[in-house]
Amino acid sequence: MAADATRALVCSYDWPCEEALSVAWCESRHDPAAVSPDGQNWGLMQINESTWRPFFGEARWSQVLEAEENVRMAWEIYQRAGMTWQPWSCKP
């Protein structure tokens, strides 16, 4: 995914844009197909499978490596965490 497209996608949500881009860079180097070495974190925003797969369900999880869906999931997680980056290993 091109850098401009990544920026546009991530910044289309109502979180601090630069913070969200920083988390995405630290988590996946902006790679929408990234999977952590232990296989637990997926996609651009590195959504944790064991925590979030049951919450999002199989239909949505099957799209976790699609950048748009991954960022949409991350936005929902961010909101559920009180508009914080607490669920991510990388913090801005």
Chimera marker file (.cmm) of the C-alpha trace (Angstrom):
<marker_set name="trace">
<marker id="1" x="0.000" y="0.000" z="0.000" r="1" g="1" b="0" radius="0.5"/>
<marker id="2" x="1.429" y="3.359" z="-0.968" r="1" g="1" b="0" radius="0.5"/>
<marker id="3" x="2.388" y="5.751" z="1.811" r="1" g="1" b="0" radius="0.5"/>
<marker id="4" x="-0.168" y="8.352" z="0.701" r="1" g="1" b="0" radius="0.5"/>
<marker id="5" x="-2.950" y="5.751" z="0.692" r="1" g="1" b="0" radius="0.5"/>
<marker id="6" x="-1.948" y="4.513" z="4.136" r="1" g="1" b="0" radius="0.5"/>
<marker id="7" x="-1.936" y="8.072" z="5.487" r="1" g="1" b="0" radius="0.5"/>
<marker id="8" x="-5.331" y="8.819" z="3.946" r="1" g="1" b="0" radius="0.5"/>
<marker id="9" x="-6.854" y="5.628" z="5.348" r="1" g="1" b="0" radius="0.5"/>
<marker id="10" x="-5.440" y="5.941" z="8.854" r="1" g="1" b="0" radius="0.5"/>
<marker id="11" x="-6.171" y="9.662" z="9.065" r="1" g="1" b="0" radius="0.5"/>
<marker id="12" x="-9.785" y="9.211" z="7.942" r="1" g="1" b="0" radius="0.5"/>
<marker id="13" x="-10.693" y="8.286" z="11.526" r="1" g="1" b="0" radius="0.5"/>
<marker id="14" x="-11.164" y="10.695" z="14.418" r="1" g="1" b="0" radius="0.5"/>
<marker id="15" x="-8.049" y="9.766" z="16.377" r="1" g="1" b="0" radius="0.5"/>
<marker id="16" x="-4.858" y="11.819" z="16.432" r="1" g="1" b="0" radius="0.5"/>
<marker id="17" x="-3.573" y="11.130" z="12.917" r="1" g="1" b="0" radius="0.5"/>
<marker id="18" x="0.146" y="11.303" z="13.660" r="1" g="1" b="0" radius="0.5"/>
<marker id="19" x="-0.256" y="9.100" z="16.718" r="1" g="1" b="0" radius="0.5"/>
<marker id="20" x="-2.172" y="6.481" z="14.741" r="1" g="1" b="0" radius="0.5"/>
<marker id="21" x="0.432" y="6.534" z="11.961" r="1" g="1" b="0" radius="0.5"/>
<marker id="22" x="3.171" y="6.167" z="14.574" r="1" g="1" b="0" radius="0.5"/>
<marker id="23" x="1.465" y="3.122" z="16.108" r="1" g="1" b="0" radius="0.5"/>
<marker id="24" x="0.943" y="1.566" z="12.668" r="1" g="1" b="0" radius="0.5"/>
<marker id="25" x="4.603" y="2.161" z="11.751" r="1" g="1" b="0" radius="0.5"/>
<marker id="26" x="5.898" y="0.659" z="14.978" r="1" g="1" b="0" radius="0.5"/>
<marker id="27" x="3.502" y="-2.297" z="14.820" r="1" g="1" b="0" radius="0.5"/>
<marker id="28" x="3.760" y="-3.275" z="11.131" r="1" g="1" b="0" radius="0.5"/>
<marker id="29" x="5.994" y="-0.782" z="9.296" r="1" g="1" b="0" radius="0.5"/>
<marker id="30" x="2.727" y="0.155" z="7.515" r="1" g="1" b="0" radius="0.5"/>
<marker id="31" x="2.463" y="-3.344" z="5.993" r="1" g="1" b="0" radius="0.5"/>
<marker id="32" x="-1.202" y="-4.386" z="5.723" r="1" g="1" b="0" radius="0.5"/>
<marker id="33" x="-0.142" y="-8.038" z="5.268" r="1" g="1" b="0" radius="0.5"/>
<marker id="34" x="2.049" y="-8.132" z="8.395" r="1" g="1" b="0" radius="0.5"/>
<marker id="35" x="1.649" y="-11.031" z="10.797" r="1" g="1" b="0" radius="0.5"/>
<marker id="36" x="3.731" y="-11.088" z="13.966" r="1" g="1" b="0" radius="0.5"/>
<marker id="37" x="6.321" y="-13.868" z="14.299" r="1" g="1" b="0" radius="0.5"/>
<marker id="38" x="4.165" y="-15.641" z="16.903" r="1" g="1" b="0" radius="0.5"/>
<marker id="39" x="1.099" y="-15.403" z="14.631" r="1" g="1" b="0" radius="0.5"/>
<marker id="40" x="-0.930" y="-13.495" z="17.223" r="1" g="1" b="0" radius="0.5"/>
<marker id="41" x="-1.078" y="-9.992" z="15.698" r="1" g="1" b="0" radius="0.5"/>
<marker id="42" x="-2.386" y="-9.238" z="12.252" r="1" g="1" b="0" radius="0.5"/>
<marker id="43" x="-2.398" y="-6.480" z="9.663" r="1" g="1" b="0" radius="0.5"/>
<marker id="44" x="-1.511" y="-2.826" z="9.471" r="1" g="1" b="0" radius="0.5"/>
<marker id="45" x="-2.489" y="-2.103" z="13.077" r="1" g="1" b="0" radius="0.5"/>
<marker id="46" x="-1.505" y="-5.575" z="14.389" r="1" g="1" b="0" radius="0.5"/>
<marker id="47" x="-4.867" y="-6.635" z="15.803" r="1" g="1" b="0" radius="0.5"/>
<marker id="48" x="-4.404" y="-9.368" z="18.419" r="1" g="1" b="0" radius="0.5"/>
<marker id="49" x="-6.115" y="-12.547" z="17.272" r="1" g="1" b="0" radius="0.5"/>
<marker id="50" x="-6.830" y="-14.220" z="20.617" r="1" g="1" b="0" radius="0.5"/>
<marker id="51" x="-8.354" y="-11.055" z="22.076" r="1" g="1" b="0" radius="0.5"/>
<marker id="52" x="-10.276" y="-9.684" z="19.096" r="1" g="1" b="0" radius="0.5"/>
<marker id="53" x="-11.184" y="-12.574" z="16.773" r="1" g="1" b="0" radius="0.5"/>
<marker id="54" x="-14.035" y="-13.694" z="19.072" r="1" g="1" b="0" radius="0.5"/>
<marker id="55" x="-15.252" y="-10.097" z="19.383" r="1" g="1" b="0" radius="0.5"/>
<marker id="56" x="-15.264" y="-9.356" z="15.645" r="1" g="1" b="0" radius="0.5"/>
<marker id="57" x="-16.420" y="-12.821" z="14.546" r="1" g="1" b="0" radius="0.5"/>
<marker id="58" x="-15.234" y="-15.051" z="11.757" r="1" g="1" b="0" radius="0.5"/>
<marker id="59" x="-16.704" y="-13.056" z="8.872" r="1" g="1" b="0" radius="0.5"/>
<marker id="60" x="-14.881" y="-9.869" z="9.833" r="1" g="1" b="0" radius="0.5"/>
<marker id="61" x="-11.728" y="-11.655" z="10.978" r="1" g="1" b="0" radius="0.5"/>
<marker id="62" x="-11.434" y="-13.217" z="7.518" r="1" g="1" b="0" radius="0.5"/>
<marker id="63" x="-10.817" y="-9.643" z="6.280" r="1" g="1" b="0" radius="0.5"/>
<marker id="64" x="-8.251" y="-8.669" z="8.937" r="1" g="1" b="0" radius="0.5"/>
<marker id="65" x="-5.431" y="-8.400" z="6.374" r="1" g="1" b="0" radius="0.5"/>
<marker id="66" x="-7.425" y="-5.957" z="4.247" r="1" g="1" b="0" radius="0.5"/>
<marker id="67" x="-6.130" y="-2.538" z="5.263" r="1" g="1" b="0" radius="0.5"/>
<marker id="68" x="-9.537" y="-0.865" z="5.328" r="1" g="1" b="0" radius="0.5"/>
<marker id="69" x="-11.073" y="-3.506" z="7.593" r="1" g="1" b="0" radius="0.5"/>
<marker id="70" x="-7.989" y="-3.699" z="9.808" r="1" g="1" b="0" radius="0.5"/>
<marker id="71" x="-8.049" y="0.044" z="10.450" r="1" g="1" b="0" radius="0.5"/>
<marker id="72" x="-11.822" y="-0.061" z="11.008" r="1" g="1" b="0" radius="0.5"/>
<marker id="73" x="-11.245" y="-2.783" z="13.645" r="1" g="1" b="0" radius="0.5"/>
<marker id="74" x="-8.437" y="-0.732" z="15.194" r="1" g="1" b="0" radius="0.5"/>
<marker id="75" x="-10.739" y="2.282" z="15.413" r="1" g="1" b="0" radius="0.5"/>
<marker id="76" x="-13.338" y="0.198" z="17.269" r="1" g="1" b="0" radius="0.5"/>
<marker id="77" x="-10.644" y="-1.114" z="19.628" r="1" g="1" b="0" radius="0.5"/>
<marker id="78" x="-9.339" y="2.425" z="20.196" r="1" g="1" b="0" radius="0.5"/>
<marker id="79" x="-12.846" y="3.594" z="21.083" r="1" g="1" b="0" radius="0.5"/>
<marker id="80" x="-13.453" y="0.626" z="23.419" r="1" g="1" b="0" radius="0.5"/>
<marker id="81" x="-10.153" y="1.462" z="25.169" r="1" g="1" b="0" radius="0.5"/>
<marker id="82" x="-11.460" y="4.925" z="26.048" r="1" g="1" b="0" radius="0.5"/>
<marker id="83" x="-9.851" y="6.608" z="23.042" r="1" g="1" b="0" radius="0.5"/>
<marker id="84" x="-6.390" y="5.393" z="24.111" r="1" g="1" b="0" radius="0.5"/>
<marker id="85" x="-3.596" y="3.262" z="22.659" r="1" g="1" b="0" radius="0.5"/>
<marker id="86" x="-3.600" y="0.987" z="25.724" r="1" g="1" b="0" radius="0.5"/>
<marker id="87" x="-4.307" y="-2.249" z="23.761" r="1" g="1" b="0" radius="0.5"/>
<marker id="88" x="-1.225" y="-1.811" z="21.533" r="1" g="1" b="0" radius="0.5"/>
<marker id="89" x="2.352" y="-2.714" z="22.408" r="1" g="1" b="0" radius="0.5"/>
<marker id="90" x="3.555" y="0.352" z="20.531" r="1" g="1" b="0" radius="0.5"/>
<marker id="91" x="2.506" y="3.676" z="21.974" r="1" g="1" b="0" radius="0.5"/>
<marker id="92" x="2.888" y="7.029" z="20.234" r="1" g="1" b="0" radius="0.5"/>
<link id1="1" id2="2" r="1" g="1" b="0" radius="0.2"/>
<link id1="2" id2="3" r="1" g="1" b="0" radius="0.2"/>
<link id1="3" id2="4" r="1" g="1" b="0" radius="0.2"/>
<link id1="4" id2="5" r="1" g="1" b="0" radius="0.2"/>
<link id1="5" id2="6" r="1" g="1" b="0" radius="0.2"/>
<link id1="6" id2="7" r="1" g="1" b="0" radius="0.2"/>
<link id1="7" id2="8" r="1" g="1" b="0" radius="0.2"/>
<link id1="8" id2="9" r="1" g="1" b="0" radius="0.2"/>
<link id1="9" id2="10" r="1" g="1" b="0" radius="0.2"/>
<link id1="10" id2="11" r="1" g="1" b="0" radius="0.2"/>
<link id1="11" id2="12" r="1" g="1" b="0" radius="0.2"/>
<link id1="12" id2="13" r="1" g="1" b="0" radius="0.2"/>
<link id1="13" id2="14" r="1" g="1" b="0" radius="0.2"/>
<link id1="14" id2="15" r="1" g="1" b="0" radius="0.2"/>
<link id1="15" id2="16" r="1" g="1" b="0" radius="0.2"/>
<link id1="16" id2="17" r="1" g="1" b="0" radius="0.2"/>
<link id1="17" id2="18" r="1" g="1" b="0" radius="0.2"/>
<link id1="18" id2="19" r="1" g="1" b="0" radius="0.2"/>
<link id1="19" id2="20" r="1" g="1" b="0" radius="0.2"/>
<link id1="20" id2="21" r="1" g="1" b="0" radius="0.2"/>
<link id1="21" id2="22" r="1" g="1" b="0" radius="0.2"/>
<link id1="22" id2="23" r="1" g="1" b="0" radius="0.2"/>
<link id1="23" id2="24" r="1" g="1" b="0" radius="0.2"/>
<link id1="24" id2="25" r="1" g="1" b="0" radius="0.2"/>
<link id1="25" id2="26" r="1" g="1" b="0" radius="0.2"/>
<link id1="26" id2="27" r="1" g="1" b="0" radius="0.2"/>
<link id1="27" id2="28" r="1" g="1" b="0" radius="0.2"/>
<link id1="28" id2="29" r="1" g="1" b="0" radius="0.2"/>
<link id1="29" id2="30" r="1" g="1" b="0" radius="0.2"/>
<link id1="30" id2="31" r="1" g="1" b="0" radius="0.2"/>
<link id1="31" id2="32" r="1" g="1" b="0" radius="0.2"/>
<link id1="32" id2="33" r="1" g="1" b="0" radius="0.2"/>
<link id1="33" id2="34" r="1" g="1" b="0" radius="0.2"/>
<link id1="34" id2="35" r="1" g="1" b="0" radius="0.2"/>
<link id1="35" id2="36" r="1" g="1" b="0" radius="0.2"/>
<link id1="36" id2="37" r="1" g="1" b="0" radius="0.2"/>
<link id1="37" id2="38" r="1" g="1" b="0" radius="0.2"/>
<link id1="38" id2="39" r="1" g="1" b="0" radius="0.2"/>
<link id1="39" id2="40" r="1" g="1" b="0" radius="0.2"/>
<link id1="40" id2="41" r="1" g="1" b="0" radius="0.2"/>
<link id1="41" id2="42" r="1" g="1" b="0" radius="0.2"/>
<link id1="42" id2="43" r="1" g="1" b="0" radius="0.2"/>
<link id1="43" id2="44" r="1" g="1" b="0" radius="0.2"/>
<link id1="44" id2="45" r="1" g="1" b="0" radius="0.2"/>
<link id1="45" id2="46" r="1" g="1" b="0" radius="0.2"/>
<link id1="46" id2="47" r="1" g="1" b="0" radius="0.2"/>
<link id1="47" id2="48" r="1" g="1" b="0" radius="0.2"/>
<link id1="48" id2="49" r="1" g="1" b="0" radius="0.2"/>
<link id1="49" id2="50" r="1" g="1" b="0" radius="0.2"/>
<link id1="50" id2="51" r="1" g="1" b="0" radius="0.2"/>
<link id1="51" id2="52" r="1" g="1" b="0" radius="0.2"/>
<link id1="52" id2="53" r="1" g="1" b="0" radius="0.2"/>
<link id1="53" id2="54" r="1" g="1" b="0" radius="0.2"/>
<link id1="54" id2="55" r="1" g="1" b="0" radius="0.2"/>
<link id1="55" id2="56" r="1" g="1" b="0" radius="0.2"/>
<link id1="56" id2="57" r="1" g="1" b="0" radius="0.2"/>
<link id1="57" id2="58" r="1" g="1" b="0" radius="0.2"/>
<link id1="58" id2="59" r="1" g="1" b="0" radius="0.2"/>
<link id1="59" id2="60" r="1" g="1" b="0" radius="0.2"/>
<link id1="60" id2="61" r="1" g="1" b="0" radius="0.2"/>
<link id1="61" id2="62" r="1" g="1" b="0" radius="0.2"/>
<link id1="62" id2="63" r="1" g="1" b="0" radius="0.2"/>
<link id1="63" id2="64" r="1" g="1" b="0" radius="0.2"/>
<link id1="64" id2="65" r="1" g="1" b="0" radius="0.2"/>
<link id1="65" id2="66" r="1" g="1" b="0" radius="0.2"/>
<link id1="66" id2="67" r="1" g="1" b="0" radius="0.2"/>
<link id1="67" id2="68" r="1" g="1" b="0" radius="0.2"/>
<link id1="68" id2="69" r="1" g="1" b="0" radius="0.2"/>
<link id1="69" id2="70" r="1" g="1" b="0" radius="0.2"/>
<link id1="70" id2="71" r="1" g="1" b="0" radius="0.2"/>
<link id1="71" id2="72" r="1" g="1" b="0" radius="0.2"/>
<link id1="72" id2="73" r="1" g="1" b="0" radius="0.2"/>
<link id1="73" id2="74" r="1" g="1" b="0" radius="0.2"/>
<link id1="74" id2="75" r="1" g="1" b="0" radius="0.2"/>
<link id1="75" id2="76" r="1" g="1" b="0" radius="0.2"/>
<link id1="76" id2="77" r="1" g="1" b="0" radius="0.2"/>
<link id1="77" id2="78" r="1" g="1" b="0" radius="0.2"/>
<link id1="78" id2="79" r="1" g="1" b="0" radius="0.2"/>
<link id1="79" id2="80" r="1" g="1" b="0" radius="0.2"/>
<link id1="80" id2="81" r="1" g="1" b="0" radius="0.2"/>
<link id1="81" id2="82" r="1" g="1" b="0" radius="0.2"/>
<link id1="82" id2="83" r="1" g="1" b="0" radius="0.2"/>
<link id1="83" id2="84" r="1" g="1" b="0" radius="0.2"/>
<link id1="84" id2="85" r="1" g="1" b="0" radius="0.2"/>
<link id1="85" id2="86" r="1" g="1" b="0" radius="0.2"/>
<link id1="86" id2="87" r="1" g="1" b="0" radius="0.2"/>
<link id1="87" id2="88" r="1" g="1" b="0" radius="0.2"/>
<link id1="88" id2="89" r="1" g="1" b="0" radius="0.2"/>
<link id1="89" id2="90" r="1" g="1" b="0" radius="0.2"/>
<link id1="90" id2="91" r="1" g="1" b="0" radius="0.2"/>
<link id1="91" id2="92" r="1" g="1" b="0" radius="0.2"/>
</marker_set>
